[in-house]
Amino acid sequence: MDLYKICEDLINGKVKIKDVIKKYKINCFRLIDFIKRYCFHYKILIDEDIKKILDAPLIEMLELRKQGISYERLSNEYNCNSSTIKNRLTKYCEENDFKIPKKTIKHESIELPMEEIYTLKKHGFSYRKIARQYECSHQLIKKRLTKYCEENSYEIPEKVVYPKLIELPIEKICESINQGASYNDLAREYGCSAATIRKRLVEYEEELALKNKYLEILLYDFNQIQEDILNRKIGLFYEERSKDQKGSIASTKK
């Protein structure tokens, strides 16, 4: 995935943000923020056309909210947290003097398979995860489940407490991989699964790639500043020299 090429295509109108989100499973707002940094880096003016491209997802979200679509469902479509969508949408509405749409669907009209939901909760599923599956709010899931348990004299399933993330010396693991160690060998050494080793390595590589891109942008900007300062100094030098030469010619004539 070449983010720079994606930004170029988005700005030129070859693709839409929503299509990129679906294809690459990118967080909507991270992509928008990267496009802004791309424009700043290449000194591209964010005019009305580019602003429309950047605002398109928020306008779509606003229309979907007016239709009664939940934040949980929007979070699935745009690959970002529901609370982030709510905050960004609220800010966008306030900046443009729009009314913040409220969900119009009444909770009583939504039918939910409570037996299935009860089973999912017993197996450790969170209210938010269940809500995404049934496209409703997590508050509704919690309310209905509490009522269902009371009516059937069931105990409300307790929250499953998962063990804390294992701290792994990721740089040392990278060295071991380069030296030929397998995921299974490392998993046995650090007391975790091979999938965990693989996942942490992928996350580490993605983080490094992102840092390198930021550093590349910063280095480019730093070089540009240095070049501007140098050109200004050279210009001042020749300007002062020209003044001295004119002064010496004037004194000679006298």
TAFEN-V136865 format. One line per field, one symbol per residue. ss: DSSP state (h for helix, s for strand, l for the rest). phi: phi as a letter, one per 30 degrees, with the letter a starting at -180 (. if undefined). psi: psi as a letter, one per 40 degrees, with the letter a starting at -180 (. if undefined). A space follows every 10 residues. Layout:
# TAFEN-V136865
ss: ???
phi: ???
psi: ???
This chain:
# TAFEN-V136865
ss: llhhhhhhhh hlllllhhhh hhhhlllhhh hhhhhhhhhh hllllllhhh hhhhhhhhhh hhhhhhllll hhhhhhhhll lhhhhhhhhh hhhhhlllll llllllhhhl lllhhhhhhh hhllllhhhh hhhhlllhhh hhhhhhhhhh hlllllllll lllllllllh hhhhhhhhll llhhhhhhhh lllhhhhhhh hhhhhhhhhh hhhhhhhhhh hhhhhhhhhh hhhhhhhhhh hhhhhhhhhh hhhl
phi: .cdddddddd ddidbceddd dddchcdedd dddddddddd dchcdddddd dddddedddd dddddddjdd dddddddchb dddddddddd dddddchcdd dcdcddeddc cbdddddddd dddjdddddd dddchbdddd eddddddddd dchcddeddd cdddeddbdd dddedddddj dcdddddddc ibdddddddd dddddddddd dddddddddd dddddedddd dddddddddd dddddddddd dddd
psi: hhdddddddd deediidddd dddefihddd dddddddddd defhhgaddd ddddeddddd ddddddeehi dddddddefi iddddddddd dddddefihh hihehhddeh hhgddddddd ddeehidddd dddefaiddd dddddddddd defihhhihh hiiihhhhgd ddddddddee iiddddddde faiddddddd dddddddddd dddddddddd dddddddddd dddddddddd dddddddddd ddd.
